[in-house]
Amino acid sequence: MFGIYLTHPQIRIEPDVPVPRWGLSDVGVARSEAAAQCDWARALTRILSSDETKALETAAILARASDVEVAVLEHAGENDRSATGFLVPDEFEKAANWFFAHPEESFHGWERAIDAQTRIVTAVSAILDEHDPARPIAFVGHGGVGTLLKCHLSGVPIARSQDQPGGGGNLFAFALADRSLACDWTAMELWQGWQQ
């Protein structure tokens, strides 16, 4: 059976609001609702989310399709970038490139990529270690730590080349039996579901 890691889609950028409290934009809500109509979403038996607003909103929309409760997954938030505060998109992209290229160093006080990877892998693994592998499960979170988790599951070094395309609202699937990657990043509303 399958597990997925899904990133929140488009958000409302509000420079005066702390980033963890940003919510979904109208486009992000519409994409989440489209994904919730997919067969794979209705098959979910468990949904865990980071405690950041945009992830919780995405998870709540999916949860209505599968009639399950969303649980908050501790230590699943995006990499801590609070040291620099809000960065305009061009500056953020440069910073993200640096973050992935230098995983054992900190970008101006950001959480190091290697530490964020250890955190997300530990959080997800703790759930999977006690989860019934016959029951589909979803983790809803963020692109940065999702990429770090994907690198771990794929057995490849941390690299920006493993990052999701298009800036959000993507998922990758993995087999629960052995945690091997089953599909690369795919737009959540376009994924055709688990292929055994």
N, C-alpha and C positions, 0 to 999 in steps of 0.2 A: 504494500500500500504506500501512499505518498505523503510526504510532508512538503510544505511550500514555505518559502520566505518571500514576503510581499512588501514592497515599499509603498508608502503613501504617495498618491498622485499629486497633481498641481495644488499649490497652496496660495493663500493670501499673504504676500510679503508685507509686513508691518514693522518698519524699522524701530518704532517706539514701543513695541511689544517684545518681551523676551522670546527668543526663537522657539523654545520648547512649547510656547503657548500659541504659536501660529496655527490657524485652522485651514481646512480645505477651501479652495476657491470653488466657484460654481462648476468649473470644468472638472475639478477634482471630485466633487460630489457626483457629477454625472457619470464619470468614468467608473467610480466605485459602484454605483448603482447598476451600470452595464455589466460589470464583472459579477455582481451578485446574482445576475440572471443565468450565469453559466452553470452547467451541471456540476462542475468541480466544486463550486461554492456551496451548492446545496448538499454536497456529500461530506462537508467538513463536520467533524464531531467535536473539535476543540479549537479554539482561537485564543492566542495569546498576543498581547500588544505591549509595546513600550508605553510609558505613561505620558508621552507627549501628545498634545491635543490632536495634531494632524493624523497621527497613527491611530489613536483611539477612535476618531471619527470614521476613519476607513474601516477599522475592525468592526465597529458597530453596524455599519451598513452591510458588511458581509454576514455578520451574525444573524441579522434578521432573515437572511435567505436560508440559513441552516438551522435556525431556531436553537442556537446555543448561546451561552453567556460568554462574554469576553472577560478574560482574566488578565490582570496586569502582570507582565513579566519583569521582575526586578532586574536592574543592571542591563537593560536592553536598549537604552537610549542611544541617540546618535553620538558620535565622537564629540567630546567636550571641546567646544570652540569658544567658550565664553571669554577667554583671555583677550581676544581681539574684538569682541563685540560684532555688530553687524558689518559685513563687507559687501560692497556693491558686487553685482554678478561677475564682472571681469576680474576683480581682485579675488573674489572667492574661488574662481576657477584656477587661478594661479596658485593660491594657497592649497587647494585640494590636490593639484598636481604635485606640489612639494610634499604634502602629507603622505601620499602613496609612494613617492620616490625615495623617501627617507624614513622608513617605518620605525627605526629605532631612535629617531630624534624628534624633538618637539618644534612645531612651527609657532614661534612667538608665544609659547605658553599653552598651545593646544595639547590635548591628550595625545600621546604618541600612538601611531597606528598599531604597533605591536601590542600595546596595552589595551587598546580598544578591541583588538581581535581576541585577545585572551578573555576579556570580559564577556563579549557576545558568545563566543564558543562555549565558555563555561556555563552561561545562563541557559543556552539552548540545549546543551548536552545534559544538563541536570533534569530538564523536562523529558527529553527523549529517553533517558535511562530508565524512567519509570512509566513511560507511555506505552500503551498497547500498540504494537506495530501494525495491527489490522485496522486501526482507526485513523482516517485522514486528519491531519493537523495542520494549522497555519500559524505562522509567526508573522506579525505585522510590525513593520518598523521603518528603518531609514536606509538610504542608499549607501552611505559610507560604511556603516557596520555590517550591512547586508553583503557588501562586496568583500569585506574582510572574512565574513563567515563563508561565503562562496569560495574564496581562495583556500580556506582551510579544508572544506569538504572536497575540493578538487585536487588538493595536494600540490598546489602551486604557490610560488612566492607572492607576497603582497604586491599588487601592481594596479595602476589606474586602468590598464587595458582590460581588466576584469570587471570594471564598473558598468553599471546599467546605462543603456542608451536613453536619450530623451528626457532625462531629468525627473523620473519618478513614475509610479504606477506600473511597475514591472514586477515580475516574480521569477524565481527559479524553483524547480522541483527537485526533490531528492527521494531516493528509496528509503523507506523506514527500516527495511531489513538490514541494510548495510551502510546507510547514509551516503551512498554514492550519488553524485549529481545525475539527474535524469533529464533535465533540460536547462539550457542557458537562459539568460534573461529574456523574457517574453512579455509583451504588453498584457496586463492582467485580463483585460476584456477580450483578448484574442487567443488566450491559451486554450487548447483543445482538450486538456485534461490528461489524466494519467494513462500512459500507454505501457502495458506490461509486455 
